[in-house]
Amino acid sequence: MESSSLEGRLLEPVQSLRVHKRTVIRVAAYDCENNCRLLTDLRPEKPPAISGQVVFIHGLITHSYDIRRLVKAIRKDGTNKVLITAITTKNRHIKKGEENFALELYNLFHSLYFHHNWIPVAADHQDCTKSHRHRPQRRGCITWVAWIPLEGLEGMPLTYIPPAGNGSSESELQRLASFLNRPTEDVCRNMQKLGGTRQNVYIDFIDGQYAVCLDRLLPKMLSMSMANSCLVYSFGVNDDWSFDDALHGRGCEVHSFDPSSGGPSHKRGLRHWFHAWGLGTRTNALKPEWKMLTYAQIRQKLGHEGRPVDVLKLDMEGSEWSFLESTLMDHPSMLDAVDQLIMEIHPEGFEGMQARVIRQRSLLLHHLEKRGFTLFKSRVNVNGPNLRSFDFSNRLNETQGHFMYELSFIKI
């Protein structure tokens, strides 16, 4: 199918709109039939503003970062009607050892949807068979997607995520793996691992250890003022106090929570308190003897309403998903006062790795990004597999009973 007919098909959803101006951009040295505005130097911090009722962006998958920057530069002044992306991929673009070039496409397309509020309305592809991709004279597989802008969605909860690929469990796991295995480490200049105990001298893994960003935390640790000191909430102790003690030893006020310990609430140190409470979306307990409080109730009970929480740590054996879902969907502003979110995600709640469940977990993680949190460190717990594989159908079988990652987010 020729490019012009493809573009025409993608414009069908907006045929009734009067389009007076089209802007066509190619990223770097990609040939879109000498019909493009060439942007080869995107080194400036901010690309020039882009206007046009229909904006075509042609580029290679290897230039996905620059494509994101161009999309961000599109001026949303009420005149934009359609964005069309044409992304080309060849087999030589797949680096040795990478999972699949489709992951990079997922990253790009979901960035447009989640971060820039463009929603896909039509899609097509050209020359995407295996034989086409291997022929050197071919220009590669081209994935065309037409998008329209959705205005006024900033700060709104995400209630929908498009299916990944063909919507299968394998495709959904690919998308989740892409998120978990690609943290943005350069957003934190001073990262430190705190706490933990080595369980096996033959394995380079320390359980209970978490990565913390000290960029904004260190000045509070060194502050002599009680009012300006750092505040830490740690949900899930399980008799391992090493992480909580490490932050307390560096000058933070620490509150540890765990209803399963069996002990009463008490003061552990100068500015370290243990509370025999559990964090729940409702006040009913998993066990009758447990005292459960919502996050808002805990903040109120401790007199911390309006006070920033520098580190919120969740290690709750699968209950982190229900907390995230309840908070992000019903009370997203509750996380506005949190600077760093550190959590261990567990297999509980994945319900046999069904596609709809994996998709919902991906939605929650992307929603965290939309609330301003950036993943700066991701670590696989040795008790579960690393979701980095060419064969995600086999990986699904491996993850049925084990699936644990330790994630560190920071507010940007």
C-alpha positions as CSV (number, residue, x, y, z in Angstrom):
1,M,0.0,0.0,0.0
2,E,1.4,3.4,-0.9
3,S,2.1,6.0,1.8
4,S,-0.4,8.5,0.4
5,S,-3.3,6.0,0.6
6,L,-2.3,5.1,4.1
7,E,-2.3,8.7,5.2
8,G,-5.7,9.1,3.6
9,R,-7.1,6.2,5.5
10,L,-5.7,7.5,8.7
11,L,-7.4,10.8,8.1
12,E,-10.8,9.3,7.5
13,P,-11.9,9.8,11.2
14,V,-11.6,13.5,10.7
15,Q,-12.6,13.8,7.0
16,S,-15.4,16.2,8.0
17,L,-12.9,18.7,9.5
18,R,-11.6,21.5,7.3
19,V,-7.9,21.2,7.2
20,H,-6.0,24.2,6.0
21,K,-2.5,23.5,7.2
22,R,-0.4,20.4,7.3
23,T,3.1,20.2,8.9
24,V,5.3,17.3,8.0
25,I,8.5,16.6,10.0
26,R,11.1,14.0,9.5
27,V,13.5,13.1,12.4
28,A,17.2,12.9,11.4
29,A,18.1,11.5,8.0
30,Y,15.0,9.5,7.3
31,D,13.6,9.6,3.7
32,C,9.9,10.5,3.6
33,E,10.0,11.2,-0.1
34,N,11.6,14.7,0.0
35,N,8.3,16.0,1.3
36,C,9.3,16.9,4.8
37,R,10.7,19.6,7.0
38,L,14.1,18.3,8.2
39,L,15.0,18.5,11.9
40,T,18.5,17.0,12.2
41,D,19.7,18.9,15.3
42,L,17.5,18.4,18.3
43,R,20.3,19.2,20.8
44,P,18.7,22.3,22.2
45,E,16.9,21.7,25.5
46,K,13.6,22.7,23.9
47,P,12.7,22.1,20.2
48,P,10.9,24.8,18.3
49,A,7.2,25.0,18.7
50,I,5.3,23.0,16.1
51,S,1.9,24.1,14.8
52,G,-0.5,22.7,12.2
53,Q,-4.0,21.3,12.0
54,V,-2.5,18.0,10.9
55,V,1.1,17.1,12.0
56,F,2.9,14.2,10.4
57,I,6.0,12.9,12.2
58,H,8.2,10.4,10.3
59,G,11.1,8.7,12.1
60,L,13.0,5.6,12.9
61,I,12.3,3.6,16.1
62,T,15.9,4.4,17.1
63,H,14.9,8.1,17.3
64,S,12.0,7.5,19.6
65,Y,13.4,9.9,22.2
66,D,13.5,12.8,19.7
67,I,10.0,11.9,18.5
68,R,8.7,12.2,22.1
69,R,10.4,15.7,22.3
70,L,8.8,16.8,19.0
71,V,5.3,15.6,20.2
72,K,5.8,17.6,23.4
73,A,6.6,20.7,21.3
74,I,3.3,20.5,19.4
75,R,1.4,23.7,20.2
76,K,-2.0,22.8,21.5
77,D,-3.9,26.0,20.8
78,G,-7.3,24.5,19.8
79,T,-6.3,24.3,16.1
80,N,-4.6,20.9,16.2
81,K,-6.8,18.2,14.9
82,V,-4.7,15.2,14.0
83,L,-1.2,13.8,14.7
84,I,0.1,11.1,12.5
85,T,3.2,9.1,13.5
86,A,5.0,6.9,11.0
87,I,7.6,4.8,12.8
88,T,10.0,2.7,10.8
89,T,11.7,-0.4,12.2
90,K,14.3,-2.7,10.5
91,N,15.9,-5.8,12.0
92,R,19.2,-4.0,12.2
93,H,17.6,-1.6,14.7
94,I,17.2,-4.4,17.2
95,K,20.3,-4.4,19.4
96,K,21.8,-7.7,20.4
97,G,20.3,-9.0,23.6
98,E,17.2,-6.7,23.5
99,E,13.8,-8.2,24.2
100,N,11.9,-7.0,21.1
101,F,11.6,-3.8,19.1
102,A,7.9,-3.8,19.9
103,L,8.7,-2.8,23.5
104,E,10.2,0.5,22.2
105,L,7.0,1.1,20.2
106,Y,4.9,0.4,23.3
107,N,7.0,2.9,25.2
108,L,6.6,5.6,22.5
109,F,2.8,5.1,22.0
110,H,2.0,4.9,25.7
111,S,4.1,8.0,26.3
112,L,1.8,9.8,23.7
113,Y,-1.3,8.6,25.5
114,F,-0.3,8.9,29.1
115,H,2.0,11.9,29.2
116,H,0.8,14.0,26.3
117,N,-2.9,13.2,26.1
118,W,-3.2,12.0,22.5
119,I,-5.6,9.1,21.9
120,P,-5.3,6.8,18.9
121,V,-8.2,6.7,16.5
122,A,-6.7,4.7,13.5
123,A,-3.7,2.5,12.8
124,D,-2.1,0.6,9.9
125,H,1.2,-0.8,8.9
126,Q,3.2,-1.3,5.7
127,D,5.9,-3.8,4.7
128,C,5.9,-5.6,8.1
129,T,6.2,-9.2,7.1
130,K,9.4,-11.0,8.1
131,S,10.6,-11.1,4.5
132,H,10.2,-7.4,4.1
133,R,12.1,-6.6,7.3
134,H,15.1,-8.7,6.2
135,R,15.5,-7.3,2.7
136,P,18.2,-4.6,2.7
137,Q,16.6,-2.7,-0.2
138,R,13.4,-2.3,1.7
139,R,12.9,0.7,4.0
140,G,11.5,-1.5,6.8
141,C,8.3,-2.0,8.6
142,I,6.3,1.3,9.0
143,T,3.7,1.5,11.7
144,W,1.2,4.4,11.1
145,V,-1.0,5.7,13.9
146,A,-3.4,8.6,13.8
147,W,-4.0,10.5,17.1
148,I,-6.4,13.2,18.2
149,P,-5.8,15.5,21.3
150,L,-7.7,15.1,24.5
151,E,-7.7,18.4,26.4
152,G,-8.3,19.0,30.1
153,L,-7.0,15.6,31.2
154,E,-4.1,16.9,33.3
155,G,-4.5,15.5,36.8
156,M,-7.5,13.3,35.9
157,P,-7.3,9.6,37.0
158,L,-6.6,7.1,34.3
159,T,-9.4,4.7,34.0
160,Y,-8.4,3.1,30.7
161,I,-5.3,1.7,29.1
162,P,-5.2,0.5,25.5
163,P,-4.5,-3.3,25.1
164,A,-0.8,-4.0,24.4
165,G,-0.2,-5.5,21.0
166,N,-3.0,-8.1,20.3
167,G,-4.2,-7.9,23.9
168,S,-2.9,-11.3,24.9
169,S,-1.2,-12.1,28.2
170,E,2.1,-12.3,26.4
171,S,1.8,-8.8,24.9
172,E,0.6,-7.4,28.3
173,L,3.6,-9.0,30.0
174,Q,5.9,-7.4,27.4
175,R,4.6,-4.0,28.2
176,L,4.9,-4.6,31.9
177,A,8.5,-5.8,31.4
178,S,9.3,-2.7,29.4
179,F,8.2,-0.5,32.3
180,L,9.9,-2.5,35.0
181,N,13.2,-3.0,33.3
182,R,13.8,0.5,32.0
183,P,14.2,2.9,35.0
184,T,15.3,6.5,34.4
185,E,18.3,6.5,36.7
186,D,19.7,9.9,35.7
187,V,16.8,11.7,37.5
188,C,18.6,11.0,40.7
189,R,22.2,12.2,41.0
190,N,22.9,10.7,44.5
191,M,21.3,7.3,45.0
192,Q,22.1,5.1,48.0
193,K,21.0,1.6,48.9
194,L,19.9,1.4,52.6
195,G,19.1,-1.5,54.9
196,G,18.8,-5.2,54.2
197,T,20.3,-8.5,55.3
198,R,22.3,-10.9,53.1
199,Q,20.5,-14.3,53.2
200,N,22.9,-16.3,51.1
201,V,26.6,-15.6,50.7
202,Y,26.6,-17.1,47.3
203,I,24.0,-14.8,45.9
204,D,24.7,-11.1,45.3
205,F,21.3,-10.0,46.7
206,I,20.5,-8.3,50.0
207,D,16.8,-8.8,51.0
208,G,15.1,-5.8,52.6
209,Q,17.4,-3.3,50.9
210,Y,15.9,-0.4,49.0
211,A,17.3,2.4,46.8
212,V,16.7,5.9,48.1
213,C,17.5,9.2,46.3
214,L,19.4,11.6,48.5
215,D,19.2,14.7,46.2
216,R,16.4,16.4,48.3
217,L,16.6,14.0,51.3
218,L,20.1,14.7,52.4
219,P,19.6,18.4,53.3
220,K,16.7,17.4,55.5
221,M,18.8,14.6,57.1
222,L,21.4,17.2,58.1
223,S,18.9,19.8,59.3
224,M,19.0,20.7,62.9
225,S,15.4,21.8,62.9
226,M,12.8,19.3,63.9
227,A,10.2,21.1,61.7
228,N,12.4,20.6,58.6
229,S,13.5,17.0,59.2
230,C,12.6,14.2,56.8
231,L,9.5,12.1,57.5
232,V,9.3,8.4,56.6
233,Y,6.4,6.0,56.5
234,S,7.3,2.3,56.3
235,F,4.4,-0.2,55.8
236,G,5.5,-3.8,56.2
237,V,8.3,-4.6,58.6
238,N,8.2,-8.4,59.1
239,D,10.9,-8.2,61.8
240,D,13.4,-6.6,59.5
241,W,14.1,-3.1,60.8
242,S,17.3,-2.5,58.9
243,F,15.8,0.0,56.3
244,D,13.8,1.9,58.9
245,D,16.7,2.0,61.3
246,A,19.0,3.2,58.6
247,L,16.8,6.2,57.8
248,H,16.3,6.9,61.5
249,G,20.0,6.8,62.1
250,R,20.5,9.5,59.4
251,G,18.2,11.9,61.2
252,C,14.7,11.1,59.8
253,E,11.5,10.8,61.8
254,V,10.3,7.2,61.0
255,H,7.0,5.6,61.5
256,S,6.9,1.8,61.0
257,F,3.6,-0.1,60.5
258,D,2.8,-3.8,60.6
259,P,-0.3,-5.4,62.1
260,S,1.1,-9.0,61.7
261,S,4.0,-8.6,64.1
262,G,2.0,-9.5,67.1
263,G,3.6,-6.8,69.3
264,P,2.0,-3.6,70.6
265,S,2.6,-0.1,69.3
266,H,5.7,1.4,71.0
267,K,8.5,3.9,70.6
268,R,11.7,2.2,69.2
269,G,14.1,5.2,69.2
270,L,14.5,8.9,69.7
271,R,12.3,9.6,66.6
272,H,11.2,6.2,65.6
273,W,7.8,4.8,66.4
274,F,6.2,1.4,65.6
275,H,2.4,1.2,65.1
276,A,0.6,-2.1,65.1
277,W,-1.7,-0.9,62.3
278,G,-2.2,-2.1,58.8
279,L,-2.7,0.0,55.7
280,G,-6.0,-0.8,54.0
281,T,-8.5,0.7,51.6
282,R,-11.1,0.0,54.1
283,T,-11.0,-0.4,57.9
284,N,-11.9,-4.1,57.8
285,A,-9.0,-6.4,58.6
286,L,-7.8,-9.6,56.9
287,K,-7.6,-11.1,60.4
288,P,-10.0,-10.1,63.2
289,E,-7.2,-9.1,65.6
290,W,-5.6,-6.7,63.1
291,K,-6.3,-3.0,63.3
292,M,-6.6,-1.5,59.9
293,L,-6.6,2.2,59.0
294,T,-6.8,4.0,55.7
295,Y,-3.9,6.3,54.7
296,A,-6.0,9.4,55.4
297,Q,-6.9,8.1,58.9
298,I,-3.2,7.4,59.7
299,R,-2.2,10.9,58.6
300,Q,-4.9,12.4,60.8
301,K,-4.2,10.1,63.8
302,L,-0.5,11.1,63.7
303,G,-1.2,14.8,63.2
304,H,0.6,14.8,59.9
305,E,-2.1,16.3,57.7
306,G,-0.5,18.8,55.4
307,R,3.1,17.6,56.3
308,P,5.2,16.2,53.4
309,V,6.1,12.5,53.4
310,D,9.7,12.3,52.1
311,V,9.7,8.5,51.8
312,L,6.7,6.2,51.6
313,K,7.7,2.5,51.6
314,L,5.2,-0.3,50.8
315,D,6.1,-4.0,51.3
316,M,2.7,-5.5,52.0
317,E,2.7,-9.0,50.3
318,G,0.4,-8.0,47.4
319,S,-1.8,-5.5,49.2
320,E,0.2,-2.7,47.6
321,W,-2.0,-3.1,44.5
322,S,-5.3,-2.5,46.3
323,F,-3.8,0.5,48.0
324,L,-2.5,2.0,44.7
325,E,-5.8,1.3,42.9
326,S,-7.9,2.9,45.7
327,T,-5.6,5.9,46.1
328,L,-5.0,6.6,42.4
329,M,-8.6,6.1,41.3
330,D,-10.5,7.6,44.2
331,H,-8.1,9.9,46.1
332,P,-5.1,10.7,43.8
333,S,-4.3,14.0,45.5
334,M,-3.2,12.0,48.6
335,L,0.1,11.2,46.9
336,D,0.8,14.8,46.1
337,A,2.6,15.2,49.5
338,V,4.8,12.1,48.8
339,D,8.3,12.8,47.4
340,Q,9.6,9.2,47.1
341,L,7.5,6.0,46.7
342,I,9.4,2.7,47.3
343,M,7.6,-0.6,47.0
344,E,8.0,-4.3,46.4
345,I,5.4,-5.7,44.0
346,H,4.3,-9.2,44.6
347,P,2.6,-12.0,42.6
348,E,-0.5,-11.8,44.8
349,G,-3.3,-10.1,43.0
350,F,-2.2,-11.1,39.5
351,E,-4.8,-14.0,39.4
352,G,-3.0,-16.5,37.2
353,M,-1.4,-13.7,35.0
354,Q,-4.6,-13.0,33.1
355,A,-4.3,-10.3,30.4
356,R,-6.9,-8.0,31.9
357,V,-5.1,-8.2,35.3
358,I,-1.6,-7.5,34.0
359,R,-3.1,-4.6,31.9
360,Q,-4.7,-3.1,35.1
361,R,-1.3,-3.3,36.9
362,S,0.4,-1.5,34.0
363,L,-2.3,1.1,34.2
364,L,-1.5,1.8,37.9
365,L,2.2,2.1,37.2
366,H,1.6,4.4,34.3
367,H,-0.8,6.4,36.5
368,L,2.0,6.9,39.0
369,E,4.0,8.5,36.2
370,K,1.1,10.7,35.3
371,R,1.0,11.9,39.0
372,G,4.6,13.0,38.6
373,F,6.5,9.9,39.8
374,T,9.5,8.7,37.8
375,L,10.9,5.2,38.3
376,F,14.7,5.7,39.0
377,K,15.6,2.2,40.3
378,S,14.2,-1.3,39.6
379,R,15.6,-4.5,41.1
380,V,14.5,-8.1,40.6
381,N,14.0,-10.0,43.8
382,V,15.9,-13.3,43.5
383,N,12.7,-15.2,44.6
384,G,11.2,-14.3,41.3
385,P,12.2,-14.3,37.6
386,N,13.5,-11.4,35.7
387,L,10.9,-10.3,33.1
388,R,13.4,-9.9,30.3
389,S,12.9,-12.6,27.6
390,F,12.3,-13.1,23.9
391,D,9.7,-15.8,24.7
392,F,7.1,-14.2,26.9
393,S,4.7,-17.2,26.5
394,N,7.3,-19.4,28.4
395,R,7.9,-16.5,30.8
396,L,4.2,-16.5,31.7
397,N,4.5,-20.1,32.9
398,E,7.5,-19.2,35.0
399,T,5.8,-16.3,36.7
400,Q,2.7,-18.1,37.9
401,G,3.9,-18.4,41.5
402,H,6.8,-15.9,41.6
403,F,6.9,-12.3,40.6
404,M,8.7,-9.7,42.7
405,Y,10.3,-6.4,41.8
406,E,11.6,-3.7,44.1
407,L,10.8,-0.3,42.7
408,S,11.9,3.2,43.7
409,F,10.0,6.3,42.4
410,I,10.7,10.0,42.9
411,K,8.5,13.0,42.3
412,I,9.7,15.1,39.4
